[in-house]
């Protein structure tokens, strides 16, 4: 947090000198101030596990077992809250047990995507953060309570709606301690304990104690109303979902089972674990990994997401809801260009993405590498369609050059015909030379054609021709070629 300047502190102290100390301090009950009440119909408490599972499987591929568990526990969480709201407070179960989850899987397998889809479907606010940005005190990095405050922001200030939100924390494995009592391990353990409080049931002040503006606002409100209200948000019903790659957890499980191998492929990249690990993992493995036992105890549900192979990546691209394909199509459609792909091209792109070793994130990377020059060049042309086939994937630059050549020639032919009423044909030999000249002189083909042949209409009219062919030799010396042609053919 930024420390206030001496001038700011002085101004703040002057405000506090007013009769604020006489103000009555009362905690404000959550959701009882104007504009903070949520209609229950806005949150889908009635969604069923199979309904949510079917929805997720439209967008997520190769994670069926994981989706089944997540969909079931999320639905149970929200439907259970509906039941608990109907039970008198004195008859409710003491000690709220939530279905907080731990997702284990390498990068790019869709962990964040799944949770975003769930939040959208149910209609609750969603906040994502990386565990590495937090520190125990909040002065270096962030304060874990900021996540809860961010939920209110995502709910447009609606505190009640924020209390049913989802907080997703990635790279949670990075705050596991290594057993040292000095250095960063102290802070990591502190972050775990701070998160532990939120994951169970606690109240968080919406105004941070280090926020000077909030303090001034509170002081002015106290002077005006004679009381200080503190807006709080309860974390009782907020669902916490954490995830990480957990590199090294596999070895811990192997040691515990006192075997060299329990069927996992030792050649796999560190951090990419077999889905079978879920059948062997125990709470004690996570504790040995570096988590506090109380922290692990607040994560009763854990699942492992499969690493995506080539076929899995190809299925993502073939999915009609694929954000990669739809996103790239929208990029080109912004310039009026229809973009499409053949199946062979998509499979080759999946193969290349798999080499990136970043899961589904690798897809976007290979698409950008392939299409960036097309995205730059084509909007300046008359081209309105681009079909990406295997040849385009394997030879993008020659294919783009061919497109630009044909478009440049076509534009010049069209303009020449409209202006002079003469249709020019340019043979293949001339096109090859035009392409070479365009590259060497860094000029567009249309501009080059106009410089070379723009005044040909004089000679062509002299011969009273309506059509004229331009061969390769005309590109080398346009004037000499036309003069020779006229001399040879004029009398004929």
C-alpha positions as CSV (number, residue, x, y, z in Angstrom):
1,X,0.0,0.0,0.0
2,X,1.2,3.6,-0.7
3,X,2.1,5.5,2.4
4,X,0.2,8.8,2.8
5,X,2.2,12.0,2.3
6,X,2.8,14.4,5.3
7,X,0.3,16.8,3.7
8,X,-2.4,14.1,3.4
9,X,-1.9,13.0,7.0
10,X,-2.2,16.6,8.2
11,X,-5.4,17.1,6.3
12,X,-6.8,13.9,7.6
13,X,-5.9,14.7,11.2
14,X,-7.7,18.1,10.9
15,X,-10.9,16.3,9.8
16,X,-10.6,13.9,12.7
17,X,-10.4,16.8,15.1
18,X,-14.1,17.3,14.6
19,X,-16.5,15.7,17.1
20,X,-16.0,12.3,15.5
21,X,-14.9,10.6,18.8
22,X,-18.5,11.3,20.0
23,X,-20.0,9.5,17.1
24,X,-21.8,6.2,17.8
25,X,-20.1,3.4,16.1
26,X,-22.4,0.7,14.8
27,X,-21.5,-2.2,12.5
28,X,-23.8,-2.1,9.4
29,X,-25.6,-5.3,8.7
30,X,-24.6,-6.6,5.3
31,X,-27.0,-5.7,2.5
32,X,-29.3,-3.4,4.4
33,X,-28.4,-0.1,2.8
34,X,-30.1,1.1,-0.4
35,X,-29.0,-0.5,-3.6
36,X,-27.3,-3.5,-2.1
37,X,-30.2,-6.0,-2.1
38,X,-30.0,-8.8,-4.7
39,X,-33.1,-10.5,-6.1
40,X,-32.6,-14.2,-5.6
41,X,-33.8,-14.8,-9.1
42,X,-30.6,-13.2,-10.4
43,X,-28.7,-16.1,-9.0
44,X,-29.5,-19.6,-10.4
45,X,-29.9,-21.6,-7.2
46,X,-32.0,-24.2,-9.0
47,X,-29.4,-25.4,-11.5
48,X,-29.0,-29.1,-11.5
49,X,-25.6,-31.0,-11.8
50,X,-26.4,-32.7,-15.1
51,X,-27.6,-29.4,-16.5
52,X,-24.4,-27.6,-15.6
53,X,-22.3,-30.6,-16.7
54,X,-23.9,-30.5,-20.1
55,X,-23.3,-26.8,-20.4
56,X,-19.6,-27.1,-19.5
57,X,-19.1,-30.0,-21.9
58,X,-20.2,-27.8,-24.8
59,X,-17.1,-25.6,-24.3
60,X,-14.6,-27.8,-22.5
61,X,-13.1,-31.0,-24.1
62,X,-11.1,-33.9,-22.8
63,X,-12.0,-33.1,-19.1
64,X,-15.2,-35.1,-18.7
65,X,-14.4,-36.7,-15.3
66,X,-13.2,-33.4,-13.9
67,X,-16.3,-31.5,-15.2
68,X,-18.5,-34.1,-13.6
69,X,-17.1,-33.5,-10.2
70,X,-16.9,-29.7,-10.4
71,X,-20.4,-29.4,-11.8
72,X,-21.9,-31.6,-9.1
73,X,-20.2,-29.9,-6.2
74,X,-20.8,-26.4,-7.4
75,X,-24.5,-27.1,-7.9
76,X,-24.7,-28.7,-4.5
77,X,-23.1,-25.6,-3.0
78,X,-25.6,-23.2,-4.4
79,X,-28.6,-25.3,-3.9
80,X,-27.7,-26.0,-0.4
81,X,-27.5,-22.3,0.3
82,X,-31.1,-22.0,-0.9
83,X,-32.2,-24.6,1.6
84,X,-30.2,-23.1,4.4
85,X,-31.8,-19.7,3.8
86,X,-35.2,-21.3,4.4
87,X,-34.2,-22.8,7.8
88,X,-34.6,-20.7,10.9
89,X,-31.2,-19.4,12.1
90,X,-31.4,-21.2,15.4
91,X,-31.9,-24.6,13.6
92,X,-29.0,-24.2,11.1
93,X,-26.0,-26.5,11.3
94,X,-23.1,-25.0,13.3
95,X,-19.9,-24.9,11.3
96,X,-20.5,-24.3,7.7
97,X,-18.7,-26.8,5.4
98,X,-18.3,-25.5,1.9
99,X,-17.3,-27.4,-1.2
100,X,-14.1,-25.4,-1.7
101,X,-12.0,-27.0,-4.4
102,X,-8.4,-27.7,-5.4
103,X,-7.8,-28.1,-9.1
104,X,-4.5,-29.8,-10.1
105,X,-3.3,-29.6,-13.6
106,X,-0.7,-28.1,-16.0
107,X,-1.0,-24.8,-17.6
108,X,-3.5,-24.3,-20.4
109,X,-5.9,-27.2,-19.7
110,X,-8.8,-25.0,-19.0
111,X,-8.9,-24.5,-15.2
112,X,-9.8,-20.8,-15.3
113,X,-12.0,-21.2,-18.3
114,X,-14.2,-23.8,-16.5
115,X,-14.7,-21.6,-13.4
116,X,-15.5,-18.5,-15.6
117,X,-18.1,-20.5,-17.4
118,X,-19.7,-21.6,-14.2
119,X,-19.9,-18.1,-12.8
120,X,-21.5,-16.9,-16.0
121,X,-24.1,-19.7,-16.0
122,X,-25.1,-19.3,-12.4
123,X,-25.0,-15.5,-12.5
124,X,-22.6,-14.8,-9.6
125,X,-19.6,-12.4,-9.6
126,X,-16.2,-14.0,-10.2
127,X,-12.7,-12.8,-9.2
128,X,-9.4,-14.4,-10.2
129,X,-5.9,-13.8,-8.8
130,X,-2.5,-15.5,-8.7
131,X,-1.4,-16.6,-5.2
132,X,2.1,-15.2,-5.9
133,X,0.9,-11.6,-5.7
134,X,-0.1,-11.9,-2.0
135,X,2.0,-11.4,1.1
136,X,1.3,-12.0,4.8
137,X,0.9,-8.4,5.7
138,X,-0.4,-7.0,2.4
139,X,2.2,-4.2,2.3
140,X,4.4,-6.2,-0.2
141,X,2.1,-7.5,-2.9
142,X,-1.6,-7.7,-2.1
143,X,-3.9,-8.4,0.8
144,X,-6.0,-11.6,0.5
145,X,-9.0,-9.6,1.8
146,X,-8.8,-7.5,-1.4
147,X,-10.2,-10.5,-3.3
148,X,-13.4,-10.2,-1.3
149,X,-13.6,-6.5,-1.8
150,X,-13.1,-7.1,-5.5
151,X,-16.1,-9.3,-5.6
152,X,-18.2,-6.3,-4.5
153,X,-16.7,-4.3,-7.4
154,X,-17.6,-7.1,-9.8
155,X,-21.1,-7.2,-8.4
156,X,-21.5,-3.4,-9.1
157,X,-21.5,-2.6,-5.4
158,X,-24.1,-5.2,-4.6
159,X,-22.9,-6.6,-1.3
160,X,-25.5,-9.3,-1.1
161,X,-24.8,-10.7,-4.5
162,X,-21.0,-10.6,-3.8
163,X,-21.6,-12.8,-0.8
164,X,-22.5,-15.6,-3.2
165,X,-19.6,-15.1,-5.5
166,X,-16.7,-17.3,-6.6
167,X,-13.0,-16.5,-5.8
168,X,-10.5,-18.4,-7.9
169,X,-6.8,-18.4,-6.9
170,X,-4.3,-19.8,-9.4
171,X,-0.7,-20.9,-8.7
172,X,-1.7,-21.9,-5.2
173,X,1.2,-24.3,-5.2
174,X,3.6,-21.3,-5.2
175,X,2.7,-20.5,-1.6
176,X,3.6,-23.9,-0.3
177,X,6.5,-23.8,2.2
178,X,9.6,-25.9,1.8
179,X,10.0,-26.4,5.5
180,X,12.4,-23.6,6.2
181,X,11.7,-21.3,9.1
182,X,13.4,-18.3,7.6
183,X,12.9,-16.3,4.4
184,X,9.9,-16.4,2.1
185,X,8.4,-19.5,3.7
186,X,7.3,-17.4,6.6
187,X,5.3,-15.2,4.4
188,X,3.9,-18.1,2.4
189,X,2.6,-19.8,5.6
190,X,1.1,-16.4,6.6
191,X,-0.7,-16.2,3.3
192,X,-2.1,-19.7,3.8
193,X,-3.4,-18.7,7.2
194,X,-5.0,-15.5,6.0
195,X,-6.7,-17.4,3.2
196,X,-7.8,-20.0,5.7
197,X,-9.8,-17.4,7.6
198,X,-11.6,-16.2,4.5
199,X,-12.3,-19.8,3.2
200,X,-14.2,-20.6,6.3
201,X,-16.5,-17.8,7.6
202,X,-15.3,-14.3,8.4
203,X,-16.4,-10.7,7.9
204,X,-14.3,-8.4,5.8
205,X,-14.4,-4.6,6.0
206,X,-15.1,-3.1,2.6
207,X,-13.0,-0.1,3.5
208,X,-9.3,-1.0,4.1
209,X,-7.6,0.6,7.2
210,X,-4.9,1.9,4.9
211,X,-7.2,3.6,2.5
212,X,-6.9,7.3,3.4
213,X,-9.8,8.3,1.1
214,X,-12.1,5.8,2.8
215,X,-11.1,7.1,6.3
216,X,-11.8,10.7,5.3
217,X,-15.2,9.6,3.9
218,X,-16.0,7.8,7.1
219,X,-15.0,10.8,9.2
220,X,-17.2,13.1,7.1
221,X,-20.1,10.7,7.4
222,X,-19.6,10.5,11.2
223,X,-19.8,14.3,11.4
224,X,-22.9,14.5,9.3
225,X,-24.9,11.6,10.8
226,X,-23.5,11.2,14.3
227,X,-22.6,7.6,13.7
228,X,-20.0,5.6,11.9
229,X,-21.3,2.7,9.7
230,X,-18.9,-0.1,8.7
231,X,-19.9,-2.0,5.6
232,X,-18.8,-5.6,5.9
233,X,-19.1,-8.7,3.6
234,X,-19.4,-12.2,4.9
235,X,-17.4,-15.0,3.3
236,X,-19.7,-17.7,4.7
237,X,-21.2,-18.6,1.3
238,X,-18.4,-17.5,-1.0
239,X,-17.0,-20.4,-2.9
240,X,-13.2,-20.6,-3.0
241,X,-11.5,-22.6,-5.8
242,X,-7.7,-22.8,-5.9
243,X,-5.5,-24.4,-8.5
244,X,-1.9,-25.1,-9.5
245,X,0.5,-27.4,-11.4
246,X,2.0,-29.0,-8.3
247,X,5.3,-29.9,-9.7
248,X,6.9,-32.5,-7.5
249,X,3.7,-33.9,-5.9
250,X,4.0,-37.0,-8.0
251,X,7.4,-37.8,-6.4
252,X,5.9,-37.3,-2.9
253,X,3.2,-39.8,-3.6
254,X,5.7,-42.3,-5.0
255,X,7.8,-42.1,-1.9
256,X,4.9,-42.6,0.4
257,X,3.8,-45.7,-1.5
258,X,7.4,-46.9,-1.2
259,X,7.6,-47.8,-4.9
260,X,9.8,-46.6,-7.7
261,X,6.7,-46.1,-9.8
262,X,2.9,-46.4,-9.4
263,X,2.2,-46.4,-13.1
264,X,3.1,-42.8,-14.0
265,X,5.2,-42.0,-17.0
266,X,8.5,-40.8,-15.7
267,X,9.4,-39.2,-19.0
268,X,6.6,-36.7,-18.9
269,X,7.3,-33.1,-18.4
270,X,7.7,-32.0,-14.7
271,X,4.4,-30.8,-13.4
272,X,2.2,-32.7,-15.9
273,X,0.8,-35.6,-13.9
274,X,-1.2,-38.6,-14.9
275,X,-4.9,-38.4,-14.2
276,X,-4.5,-41.6,-12.1
277,X,-2.8,-39.5,-9.4
278,X,-6.2,-38.6,-8.0
279,X,-6.7,-42.3,-7.0
280,X,-3.5,-42.2,-4.9
281,X,-3.3,-38.7,-3.5
282,X,-4.0,-38.1,0.2
283,X,-4.2,-35.1,2.4
284,X,-0.8,-36.0,3.9
285,X,0.8,-35.6,0.5
286,X,-0.4,-32.0,0.2
287,X,0.8,-31.3,3.7
288,X,4.3,-32.7,2.9
289,X,4.2,-30.6,-0.3
290,X,4.1,-27.5,2.0
291,X,0.5,-26.7,3.0
292,X,-0.8,-26.2,6.5
293,X,-3.1,-29.1,7.5
294,X,-5.9,-26.6,8.4
295,X,-5.6,-25.1,4.9
296,X,-5.9,-28.4,3.2
297,X,-8.8,-29.2,5.4
298,X,-10.7,-26.3,3.9
299,X,-10.4,-27.9,0.5
300,X,-12.5,-31.0,0.7
301,X,-12.9,-31.4,-3.1
302,X,-9.9,-31.9,-5.3
303,X,-9.7,-33.0,-9.0
304,X,-6.9,-33.5,-11.5
305,X,-7.3,-32.1,-15.1
306,X,-5.9,-34.1,-18.0
307,X,-3.0,-32.8,-20.0
308,X,-4.1,-32.0,-23.5
309,X,-2.6,-34.1,-26.2
310,X,-2.8,-33.4,-30.0
311,X,-6.2,-34.9,-30.3
312,X,-7.5,-32.9,-27.4
313,X,-6.2,-29.7,-28.9
314,X,-7.8,-30.6,-32.2
315,X,-11.1,-31.2,-30.5
316,X,-10.9,-27.8,-29.0
317,X,-10.5,-26.3,-32.5
318,X,-13.3,-28.3,-34.0
319,X,-15.7,-27.4,-31.2
320,X,-18.2,-24.9,-32.6
321,X,-17.8,-22.8,-29.5
322,X,-14.0,-22.7,-29.8
323,X,-12.9,-19.2,-28.5
324,X,-9.7,-19.5,-30.5
325,X,-11.5,-20.0,-33.9
326,X,-14.3,-17.6,-33.1
327,X,-11.8,-15.0,-31.9
328,X,-9.7,-15.2,-35.0
329,X,-12.7,-15.1,-37.3
330,X,-13.8,-11.9,-35.5
331,X,-10.4,-10.4,-35.9
332,X,-10.6,-10.7,-39.7
333,X,-14.4,-10.0,-39.9
334,X,-13.5,-6.6,-38.4
335,X,-12.0,-5.8,-41.8
336,X,-14.8,-7.4,-43.8
337,X,-12.8,-10.6,-44.4
338,X,-14.4,-14.1,-44.0
339,X,-11.9,-16.5,-42.5
340,X,-12.2,-20.3,-42.5
341,X,-10.1,-23.4,-42.0
342,X,-9.9,-26.9,-43.4
343,X,-9.7,-29.8,-41.0
344,X,-6.2,-30.7,-42.2
345,X,-5.0,-27.2,-41.4
346,X,-6.6,-27.3,-37.9
347,X,-5.0,-30.7,-37.1
348,X,-1.5,-29.4,-38.2
349,X,-2.0,-26.3,-36.0
350,X,-3.0,-28.6,-33.1
351,X,0.3,-30.5,-33.6
352,X,2.3,-27.3,-33.5
353,X,0.4,-26.1,-30.4
354,X,1.3,-29.3,-28.6
355,X,5.0,-28.7,-29.2
356,X,4.6,-25.4,-27.3
357,X,3.9,-27.4,-24.1
358,X,1.5,-24.7,-22.8
359,X,-1.8,-26.6,-23.3
360,X,-4.7,-24.7,-25.0
361,X,-2.7,-21.4,-24.6
362,X,-0.4,-22.8,-27.3
363,X,-3.2,-22.7,-29.8
364,X,-3.6,-19.0,-29.7
365,X,0.2,-18.6,-30.0
366,X,0.5,-20.7,-33.2
367,X,-2.6,-19.0,-34.7
368,X,-1.1,-15.6,-34.2
369,X,2.3,-16.6,-35.6
370,X,0.6,-18.0,-38.7
371,X,-1.9,-15.2,-39.4
372,X,-0.3,-12.0,-38.2
373,X,1.0,-11.0,-41.6
374,X,-2.3,-11.9,-43.3
375,X,-4.0,-9.8,-40.6
376,X,-1.7,-6.9,-41.4
377,X,-1.7,-7.0,-45.2
378,X,-5.2,-8.2,-46.3
379,X,-7.2,-5.3,-44.9
380,X,-5.4,-3.0,-47.4
381,X,-6.5,-5.2,-50.3
382,X,-9.8,-6.1,-52.0
383,X,-9.6,-9.6,-50.6
384,X,-12.8,-10.6,-48.7
385,X,-12.2,-14.3,-48.1
386,X,-9.3,-16.4,-46.8
387,X,-9.4,-20.1,-46.6
388,X,-6.6,-21.5,-44.5
389,X,-5.7,-25.0,-45.8
390,X,-2.7,-27.2,-45.2
391,X,-0.7,-25.4,-47.9
392,X,-1.2,-22.1,-46.2
393,X,-0.1,-23.5,-42.8
394,X,3.0,-25.0,-44.3
395,X,3.9,-22.2,-46.7
396,X,2.3,-19.0,-45.4
397,X,4.7,-16.4,-46.9
398,X,4.6,-17.7,-50.5
399,X,0.8,-18.0,-50.3
400,X,0.5,-14.5,-48.9
401,X,2.7,-13.2,-51.7
402,X,0.6,-14.9,-54.3
403,X,-2.6,-13.4,-52.8
404,X,-1.1,-9.9,-52.8
405,X,0.2,-10.4,-56.3
406,X,-3.2,-11.5,-57.7
407,X,-5.0,-8.8,-55.8
408,X,-2.7,-6.1,-57.0
409,X,-2.9,-7.2,-60.6
410,X,-6.7,-7.4,-60.4
411,X,-7.0,-3.9,-59.0
412,X,-4.8,-2.5,-61.7
413,X,-6.8,-4.3,-64.5
414,X,-10.1,-3.1,-63.0
415,X,-8.9,0.5,-62.8
416,X,-7.4,0.5,-66.3
417,X,-10.6,-1.0,-67.8
418,X,-12.9,1.6,-66.0
419,X,-10.7,4.5,-67.0
420,X,-9.7,3.6,-70.6
421,X,-12.1,0.9,-71.7
422,X,-9.2,-1.5,-72.4
423,X,-8.9,-5.0,-70.8
424,X,-5.3,-5.9,-70.0
425,X,-4.1,-9.5,-69.4
426,X,-0.8,-10.1,-67.6
427,X,0.7,-13.5,-68.2
428,X,2.4,-15.7,-65.6
429,X,6.0,-14.7,-66.6
430,X,5.1,-11.1,-66.1
431,X,3.5,-11.8,-62.7
432,X,6.7,-13.6,-61.5
433,X,8.8,-10.6,-62.5
434,X,6.3,-8.2,-61.0
435,X,6.5,-10.0,-57.7
436,X,10.3,-10.0,-57.7
437,X,10.3,-6.3,-58.5
438,X,7.7,-5.5,-55.9
439,X,9.8,-7.2,-53.2
440,X,13.1,-5.6,-54.3
441,X,11.6,-2.1,-54.6
442,X,9.2,-2.5,-51.6
443,X,6.2,-1.3,-53.6
444,X,2.7,-2.7,-53.9
445,X,2.0,-4.6,-57.1
446,X,-0.9,-2.2,-58.1
447,X,1.4,0.8,-57.7
448,X,4.2,-0.9,-59.6
449,X,1.8,-1.9,-62.5
450,X,0.6,1.7,-62.7
451,X,4.1,3.0,-62.9
452,X,5.1,0.5,-65.6
453,X,2.0,0.3,-67.7
454,X,-0.2,3.2,-66.7
455,X,0.4,5.1,-70.0
456,X,0.0,2.1,-72.3
457,X,-3.4,3.3,-73.3
458,X,-1.9,5.8,-75.7
459,X,-0.2,3.1,-77.8
460,X,-3.1,0.6,-77.5
461,X,-5.6,3.2,-78.7
462,X,-3.3,4.0,-81.6
463,X,-3.7,0.4,-82.7
464,X,-7.4,0.5,-81.9
465,X,-7.2,-2.6,-79.6
466,X,-9.7,-3.4,-76.9
467,X,-7.6,-6.2,-75.3
468,X,-3.8,-6.3,-74.8
469,X,-1.5,-8.9,-73.2
470,X,1.5,-7.9,-71.2
471,X,4.3,-10.5,-71.3
472,X,7.3,-10.9,-69.0
473,X,9.7,-8.9,-71.3
474,X,7.4,-5.9,-70.9
475,X,8.2,-5.7,-67.1
476,X,12.0,-5.4,-67.9
477,X,11.5,-2.3,-70.2
478,X,7.9,-1.3,-70.6
479,X,8.5,1.6,-73.1
480,X,10.9,-0.4,-75.3
481,X,8.5,-3.3,-75.5
482,X,5.5,-1.2,-76.4
483,X,7.4,0.8,-79.0
484,X,8.6,-2.4,-80.7
485,X,5.2,-3.9,-80.5
486,X,3.6,-0.9,-82.3
487,X,6.3,-0.8,-85.0
488,X,5.8,-4.5,-85.7
489,X,2.0,-4.6,-85.6
490,X,0.8,-1.1,-86.5
491,X,0.5,-1.6,-90.3
492,X,-1.1,-5.0,-89.8
